[in-house]
């Protein structure tokens, strides 16, 4: 039986923190699915297809990683893919309460699926997609915040 993990998120855009977590978990599982989640409650800068393409381009060096798009309950997607684990990244204490609530809801919906919290490395605690977009919109330097493959597309989206 393959060990499959699903790492869901908006990835709008993917940051160096996301890349670090994906790289680390790829060594723990046979397959990692980076799931671009779509939410009608969030206004995304990039379309789901654009986010998927940026992730694939950025992480093409990870052979056991694939990217997919899904709208709906993550637990439904995880079951559909016969995965065992939902991976969530944790940057700071402020993320913990939200992630604990989501983990509890997922446990109620799908008790057979585990949630694995992966702590961001300290050098990435402060990086968020929202913060990165703010930096880009205001002409700040993006190096060290997003992968090089994301810089130009992000600048194009934020300077229109």
C-alpha positions in Angstrom: 0.0 0.0 0.0 1.4 3.4 -1.0 1.7 6.1 1.6 0.0 9.1 0.1 -0.2 12.5 1.6 -2.3 15.5 0.5 -1.1 19.0 1.2 -4.0 21.4 0.6 -3.8 25.1 0.4 -4.7 28.1 -1.7 -1.0 28.6 -2.8 -1.9 32.1 -4.1 1.1 32.2 -4.8 3.3 29.4 -3.6 6.0 30.7 -1.3 9.5 29.5 -0.3 7.8 28.3 3.0 5.5 26.0 1.0 8.4 24.8 -1.1 10.3 23.9 2.1 7.4 21.9 3.6 6.6 20.1 0.3 10.3 19.2 -0.1 10.5 17.8 3.4 7.3 15.8 3.3 8.2 14.3 -0.1 10.9 12.3 1.7 8.4 10.8 4.0 5.7 9.6 1.6 5.5 7.6 -1.6 3.4 10.3 -3.1 2.6 13.9 -2.2 -0.4 15.6 -3.8 -0.3 19.3 -3.6 -3.9 20.3 -3.7 -4.8 23.7 -5.0 -8.0 24.4 -3.1 -10.7 26.6 -4.5 -12.9 28.6 -2.2 -15.8 30.9 -3.1 -15.0 32.8 0.1 -11.5 33.8 -1.0 -10.6 36.1 -3.8 -7.6 34.7 -5.5 -5.0 36.7 -7.4 -4.1 33.7 -9.7 -6.6 31.3 -11.2 -6.4 27.7 -9.9 -4.9 26.6 -13.2 -2.2 29.3 -12.9 -1.4 28.3 -9.4 -1.2 24.7 -10.4 1.2 25.5 -13.3 3.4 27.7 -11.0 3.7 24.8 -8.5 4.5 22.3 -11.2 7.1 24.5 -12.7 8.7 25.3 -9.3 8.7 21.7 -8.0 9.3 19.7 -11.2 12.5 18.3 -9.5 10.4 16.3 -7.0 9.4 13.1 -8.7 6.9 11.8 -6.2 4.9 15.1 -6.2 1.9 16.0 -8.3 -0.5 18.9 -8.3 -4.3 18.8 -8.5 -7.2 21.2 -8.2 -10.3 20.6 -6.1 -13.3 22.4 -4.9 -15.1 20.8 -2.0 -14.3 19.0 1.2 -10.6 18.0 1.5 -11.6 14.8 3.2 -13.7 13.8 0.2 -10.7 14.4 -2.1 -8.4 12.4 0.2 -10.7 9.5 0.3 -11.1 9.6 -3.5 -7.3 9.4 -3.8 -7.0 6.7 -1.1 -4.5 8.9 0.8 -4.0 8.5 4.5 -2.8 11.9 5.6 -3.6 15.5 5.3 -0.5 17.7 5.8 -0.9 21.2 7.1 1.9 23.7 7.6 2.2 25.6 10.8 4.0 29.0 10.9 3.3 30.4 14.3 1.1 30.0 17.4 -1.6 32.1 15.7 -2.0 29.3 13.1 -2.4 26.6 15.7 -5.9 27.3 16.8 -7.2 27.4 13.2 -5.4 24.2 12.3 -6.5 22.4 15.5 -10.2 23.3 14.6 -9.8 22.1 11.0 -8.1 18.9 12.2 -11.0 18.2 14.6 -13.6 18.8 11.9 -11.7 16.6 9.5 -11.4 13.9 12.2 -15.2 14.0 12.7 -15.8 13.8 8.9 -13.2 11.1 8.2 -11.8 9.4 11.3 -9.6 7.1 9.1 -7.6 10.1 7.8 -4.8 11.6 10.0 -3.8 15.2 10.0 0.0 15.9 10.2 1.1 19.3 11.2 4.6 20.3 9.9 6.2 23.3 11.5 7.7 25.9 9.2 11.4 26.4 9.7 12.1 29.6 11.8 13.5 31.5 8.8 10.1 31.1 7.1 7.7 31.9 10.0 6.9 35.3 8.7 6.2 34.4 5.1 2.6 34.2 3.9 1.0 34.4 0.5 -1.0 37.4 1.7 2.2 39.2 2.8 4.0 38.3 -0.4 1.2 39.9 -2.5 1.4 43.0 -0.4 5.1 43.3 -0.9 4.7 42.8 -4.7 1.9 45.4 -4.9 4.1 48.0 -3.2 7.2 47.3 -5.2 9.2 45.5 -2.5 11.9 42.8 -3.2 10.4 39.3 -3.6 13.7 37.4 -3.5 13.7 34.9 -0.6 9.9 35.1 -0.3 8.8 33.3 -3.4 10.6 30.9 -5.7 12.3 32.5 -8.7 9.7 30.9 -11.0 7.0 33.0 -9.3 8.6 36.4 -9.2 7.7 37.5 -12.8 4.1 36.2 -12.8 3.5 37.8 -9.4 4.8 41.1 -10.6 2.7 41.0 -13.7 -0.5 40.2 -11.7 0.1 42.9 -9.1 1.2 45.8 -11.3 -1.8 45.8 -13.6 
